[in-house]
Amino acid sequence: MHHDHPPFDSSHARQWRGSRRFFLPFAIFFFISMLLFIGGTAAILYLIFSEYPGVRNWWLLLCGVPFALLFIIFNIINTIFRRFARPMGQIFNAIDSVAEGDLSVRVQESNSPQIRQLTKRFNHMVSELERAETQRRNLTADVAHELRTPLHIIQGNLEGLIDGVYQPTPEHINNTLDETKLLARLVDDLQTLSLAEAGQLPLHPTRFLLADLINDLTSSFSSSTSAHGIDLKTNISDPSKEISADYDRLNQVLSNLISNAIRHTPKGGIISLEIESTSGGVRIVVRDTGQGIPAEDVPFIFDRFWRGDKSRTERTHSGLGLAIARQLVRAHGGTITAESEVGKGTTFVIELSNSS
């Protein structure tokens, strides 16, 4: 659900800059006044005690103390201004820039440890905002791209049928139906992902044997792996291991991972499902001997619409499977990670706690 936030009020930053502009002339005026006062006082004292040489030397030293004290105070104030006031002014200016939509702004780190920590956290916050904004824009472009192709195909087929270019044969009708199914699947995946990211996806946890889940998965994918010449193996260290989770959602996660493995594993390859008990719960490993993923792409494989094939020629899948898998695992309070090496395969590791 979208929430409208009130615009940032930069009046405090403007007040800060206004106060700083007022402070500098005032400080200069104050120090000049003090200098004239102390200098005048010293001159008068010198004239009064000039007839007494012994006393005059002491008063000269006494009159020099305010100058030294003034010099020390000036340096202290100048140091405080450089270490705290100036960096804070830069931060306020950066806040104004962020409020105006400039998320590329960064604040230079200060020498003060306290201000440096504040600056680092501010820069990290702005970096996260910039990354989120980039993802939002990319999501809009990706959704438009994914919707455009099937809609154009459906429109072209229907116009062809109406204009008599195509005959209403089962082949043309089925092609159009396949495109509508692709659209429906994309919309369903987007809805599932949005609900999961918002923490509003309903889960129905039950207590079940993980071995039963693995057996169901191997039965479901046995024909597909056989058709591709892939060997699907299982390794369950504890067949009696139980877990509390949403059976269907966990099945969906593992199905997405196995489907990806089948698409990227060549004939003669191996896909293995492994269940390992841990001190805090269970570890589920999906491993394949496929083509692997380049190291620079691994951090992004769980992003929406990520595909290893940048040409996007393969359209039977929405590109949301791994993003949905991550959100469903997180909804169970678990984690999912991936390791891959080009030419050797990919390994996905799911960690779930006993309380899941």
C-alpha positions in Angstrom: 0.0 0.0 0.0 1.3 3.4 -0.9 1.5 6.0 1.8 2.0 9.7 1.0 4.6 11.4 3.2 4.6 15.1 3.9 7.3 17.0 2.1 10.5 17.6 4.0 10.5 21.0 5.7 14.0 22.5 5.2 13.3 25.5 7.3 15.6 24.2 10.1 18.5 24.0 7.6 17.8 27.5 6.3 17.7 28.7 9.8 21.0 27.0 10.4 22.6 28.6 7.4 21.1 32.0 8.3 22.4 31.7 11.9 25.8 30.8 10.6 25.9 33.8 8.3 24.8 36.0 11.2 27.4 34.4 13.6 30.5 35.2 11.5 30.0 39.0 11.3 29.0 39.0 15.0 32.1 37.0 16.0 34.3 39.4 14.0 32.7 42.4 15.6 33.0 40.9 19.1 36.7 40.1 18.8 37.5 43.5 17.3 35.6 45.2 20.1 37.4 43.0 22.7 40.7 43.8 21.1 40.1 47.5 21.1 38.9 47.4 24.7 41.9 45.4 26.0 44.3 47.4 23.9 42.9 50.7 25.2 42.9 49.5 28.8 46.5 48.4 28.4 47.5 51.8 26.9 45.8 53.7 29.7 47.5 51.5 32.4 50.8 51.9 30.7 50.6 55.7 30.8 49.4 55.7 34.4 52.2 53.5 35.7 55.0 54.7 33.3 56.5 56.7 36.1 57.1 53.6 38.2 59.4 51.3 36.2 59.3 48.4 38.6 55.5 48.4 38.8 55.2 49.1 35.1 56.8 45.8 34.1 54.3 43.9 36.1 51.4 45.8 34.7 52.7 45.2 31.2 52.8 41.5 31.8 49.3 41.7 33.4 47.9 43.6 30.4 49.4 40.9 28.0 47.4 38.1 29.8 44.0 39.1 28.3 45.6 39.1 24.8 46.9 35.6 25.3 43.5 34.6 26.8 41.7 36.1 23.8 44.0 34.3 21.4 43.3 30.9 23.2 39.6 31.5 23.2 39.7 32.4 19.5 41.5 29.2 18.6 39.1 27.1 20.7 36.1 28.6 19.0 37.7 28.3 15.6 38.5 24.6 16.3 34.9 23.9 17.5 33.5 25.6 14.4 35.7 23.6 12.0 35.1 20.3 13.8 31.4 20.6 14.5 29.7 23.6 13.1 31.0 23.3 9.5 30.3 19.6 9.1 26.8 20.0 10.6 26.2 22.8 8.0 27.3 20.4 5.2 24.9 17.7 6.6 22.1 20.2 6.6 22.9 21.2 3.1 22.9 17.6 2.1 19.5 17.0 3.8 18.1 19.9 1.7 19.5 18.2 -1.5 17.9 14.9 -0.5 14.6 16.6 0.2 14.7 18.1 -3.3 15.3 14.7 -4.8 19.1 14.6 -5.3 20.1 11.2 -3.9 23.6 11.4 -5.3 24.7 13.8 -2.6 27.3 12.7 -0.1 28.9 14.4 2.9 32.6 14.5 3.3 33.8 12.8 6.5 34.9 15.0 9.3 37.9 14.6 11.6 35.7 14.4 14.7 34.9 10.8 15.6 31.3 11.6 16.5 30.6 13.7 13.4 32.4 11.0 11.3 30.0 8.3 12.6 27.0 10.6 11.9 28.4 11.3 8.4 28.9 7.6 7.6 25.4 6.7 8.7 23.9 9.6 6.7 25.8 8.6 3.6 24.8 4.9 4.1 21.2 6.0 4.4 21.3 8.1 1.2 23.0 5.2 -0.6 20.2 2.9 0.4 17.6 5.4 -0.6 19.3 5.8 -4.0 19.5 2.0 -4.4 15.8 1.6 -3.6 14.9 4.4 -6.0 16.9 2.7 -8.7 15.2 -0.6 -8.0 11.8 1.0 -8.2 12.6 2.6 -11.5 14.0 -0.7 -12.9 10.9 -2.6 -11.6 8.6 -0.2 -13.5 10.7 -0.6 -16.7 10.9 -4.4 -16.3 7.2 -4.8 -15.6 6.4 -2.7 -18.7 8.8 -4.8 -20.8 7.4 -8.1 -19.6 3.8 -7.0 -20.2 4.4 -5.4 -23.6 5.5 -8.5 -25.5 2.6 -10.8 -24.7 0.1 -8.0 -25.1 1.5 -7.2 -28.6 1.3 -10.9 -29.5 -2.3 -11.2 -28.3 -3.3 -8.0 -30.0 -1.6 -9.1 -33.3 -3.2 -12.5 -33.2 -6.7 -11.1 -32.5 -6.3 -8.4 -35.2 -5.1 -11.1 -37.7 -8.2 -13.2 -36.9 -10.5 -10.2 -37.3 -8.9 -9.1 -40.6 -8.9 -12.6 -42.0 -5.1 -12.8 -42.1 -5.3 -15.8 -39.8 -7.8 -18.6 -39.7 -9.3 -19.4 -36.3 -7.4 -22.6 -36.1 -6.6 -24.4 -32.8 -3.0 -23.5 -33.2 -3.6 -19.7 -33.4 -6.1 -19.9 -30.6 -3.8 -21.9 -28.4 -0.9 -19.5 -29.0 -3.1 -16.6 -27.9 -4.2 -18.6 -24.8 -0.6 -19.3 -23.9 0.2 -15.6 -23.9 -2.8 -14.9 -21.6 -1.5 -17.6 -19.3 1.9 -16.0 -19.3 0.3 -12.7 -18.3 -1.8 -14.3 -15.6 1.3 -16.0 -14.2 3.3 -12.8 -14.2 0.5 -10.9 -12.4 0.2 -13.8 -9.8 4.0 -13.7 -9.2 4.0 -10.0 -8.8 1.2 -10.2 -6.3 2.9 -12.9 -4.3 6.1 -11.0 -4.3 4.5 -7.8 -3.2 2.6 -9.5 -0.4 5.7 -11.3 0.8 7.9 -8.1 0.8 5.2 -6.3 2.7 5.0 -9.1 5.3 1.3 -9.7 4.4 1.5 -13.0 2.7 -0.6 -15.5 4.7 1.3 -18.6 5.8 -0.4 -21.8 7.0 2.3 -23.7 9.0 1.9 -27.4 9.7 4.2 -30.0 11.2 5.5 -32.4 8.5 8.4 -34.7 7.6 10.9 -33.1 5.3 11.4 -36.5 3.7 7.8 -36.4 2.5 8.4 -33.0 0.9 11.5 -34.2 -0.9 9.7 -37.3 -2.1 6.9 -35.2 -3.5 9.4 -33.0 -5.3 11.3 -35.9 -6.8 8.0 -37.4 -8.0 6.9 -34.1 -9.6 10.2 -33.5 -11.4 11.2 -37.0 -12.3 9.7 -36.9 -15.8 11.2 -33.5 -16.5 14.7 -34.5 -15.4 14.5 -37.7 -17.3 13.4 -35.9 -20.5 16.4 -33.6 -20.1 18.8 -36.5 -19.4 19.5 -35.2 -15.8 20.0 -37.3 -12.8 17.9 -36.1 -9.8 19.4 -37.3 -6.5 18.4 -36.9 -2.9 20.3 -37.2 0.4 18.4 -37.0 3.6 20.6 -37.4 6.7 17.7 -37.8 9.1 14.5 -39.2 7.5 12.6 -38.5 10.7 13.4 -34.8 10.7 10.2 -32.7 11.1 9.7 -29.0 10.7 6.9 -26.5 11.2 6.4 -24.5 8.0 3.9 -23.8 5.2 4.2 -26.9 3.2 2.9 -25.4 -0.1 5.1 -22.3 0.1 8.2 -24.3 0.9 7.3 -26.6 -1.9 7.0 -23.5 -4.2 10.5 -22.3 -3.1 12.2 -25.7 -3.8 10.2 -26.1 -7.1 11.5 -22.7 -8.3 15.1 -23.7 -7.5 14.8 -27.1 -9.1 13.2 -25.6 -12.2 16.1 -23.2 -12.5 18.5 -26.0 -12.1 16.9 -28.0 -14.9 17.0 -25.1 -17.3 20.7 -24.5 -16.7 22.0 -28.0 -16.4 23.1 -29.8 -19.5 22.3 -33.4 -20.5 24.2 -35.8 -18.3 24.3 -33.4 -15.3 23.2 -34.0 -11.7 20.8 -32.1 -9.5 20.9 -33.1 -5.8 18.5 -32.3 -2.9 20.2 -32.5 0.5 18.7 -32.2 4.0 21.1 -31.6 6.9 20.1 -31.2 10.5 21.8 -28.3 12.3 21.9 -27.2 16.0 19.2 -24.6 15.4 17.1 -26.2 12.7 17.6 -27.6 9.3 19.7 -26.9 6.2 18.2 -27.6 2.7 20.7 -27.7 -0.2 19.9 -27.6 -3.9 23.0 -28.3 -5.9 23.5 -28.7 -9.7 26.3 -29.3 -12.1 25.1 -26.7 -14.6 26.7 -23.9 -16.4 27.1 -21.7 -13.3 26.7 -18.0 -12.8 29.5 -15.4 -13.2 30.8 -14.1 -9.9 29.8 -10.5 -10.7 26.2 -11.6 -11.2 25.7 -13.8 -8.1 24.8 -10.8 -5.8 21.9 -9.9 -8.1 20.3 -13.2 -8.8 17.6 -12.7 -6.2 16.6 -9.3 -7.7 13.3 -9.0 -9.6 13.4 -10.0 -13.3 17.1 -11.0 -13.1 18.1 -13.3 -15.9 21.5 -14.7 -16.8 20.5 -14.3 -20.4 20.5 -10.5 -20.9 18.9 -10.9 -24.4 15.7 -12.1 -22.7 14.8 -14.5 -25.5 13.4 -17.1 -23.1 9.8 -16.0 -22.2 8.2 -19.0 -20.5 9.2 -17.8 -17.0 8.6 -14.4 -15.4 12.1 -13.9 -14.0 10.6 -13.6 -10.5 11.2 -17.1 -9.2 14.3 -16.5 -7.2 13.0 -13.2 -5.8 9.8 -15.0 -4.6 11.9 -17.8 -3.2 14.0 -15.4 -1.1 10.9 -13.6 0.2 9.1 -16.8 1.1 12.2 -18.1 3.0 12.4 -14.8 4.8 8.7 -15.1 5.7 9.6 -18.3 7.4 12.3 -16.6 9.4 15.0 -18.3 7.4 17.8 -17.3 5.0 18.7 -18.4 1.5 22.2 -17.9 -0.1 23.8 -18.9 -3.3 27.3 -20.0 -4.4 28.2 -20.6 -8.0 31.2 -21.1 -10.3 31.0 -20.9 -14.1 31.3 -24.3 -15.6 30.9 -26.2 -12.3 27.4 -25.4 -11.2 25.3 -23.6 -8.6 24.4 -24.3 -5.0 21.5 -22.8 -3.1 21.4 -23.2 0.7 18.3 -22.6 2.8 18.6 -22.3 6.6 15.4 -22.7 8.6 15.1 -22.7 12.4 13.2 -25.3 14.4 10.7 -22.6 15.3 9.9 -21.9 11.7 
